[in-house]
Amino acid sequence: MTYEENIKRLEEIVSELENGGLPLDKALDLYKEGVALTVDCKKELERAKLVVKTASEDKNG
């Protein structure tokens, strides 16, 4: 999934959890999915940060 797709899914998960009424097992599954998506998003942001840093360094030589 792309970063944007991960963010959209995270928003859906947060909404489901905030609405409540979920069985505990379902809430825990959603929580675990959210944590995994957060890790993926963080990795993607770190990768993007490295690309920007490298491009800036190349330009400034």
N, C-alpha and C positions, 0 to 999 in steps of 0.2 A: 504494500500500500504506500501511497505517497504521503508526504508530510501533511498535506491538506486533508487527505482522507482520514489519516490518523486523528487529526484535530477534530474533524467532524464527528468521528465515532466517539471520541472522548466527550464531546459535548452531549451526545446522545446518552452515554453512560451516566454522566453527571445528572442529566435531567431525570432519567429513570430512578436513580438512587435518591434524588431529592424528593421525588413524588412519593416515595415510600410505598408501603403496602406489598413489598416483594417478600417472598419467602426468604429466609436466611441464606439458604444454599444459592439461590439465584443472585442475591445481593453480593455474596462473597465471590461468586463467579465473575460478576460484572466488575467488582473491585479489582480482582486479579487481572482481568483483561485491561482495565484502565492503567494499572501499574505497568504492565508490559508495553502498552502503547506510549506511556510517558517515557519509558526508557528509550524506545525507538525514536521518539521525537527529539529527545535530548541528544542522541547520537547524531541525528540528521542536522541539528543545529550546530553541533560541534564541528561536523564536517563542513558545513557552509561557512562557519567562522574561519576555518583553516583555509578554505578556498579564497575568501576575501583577504585574509592576511597575506597569503602567498602572492596574490595578484597585486596587492599594495606594495609589497616588498620588491616584486619584479619591476614595477613601474618606477619606484624610487631608487632602484638599483643598487 
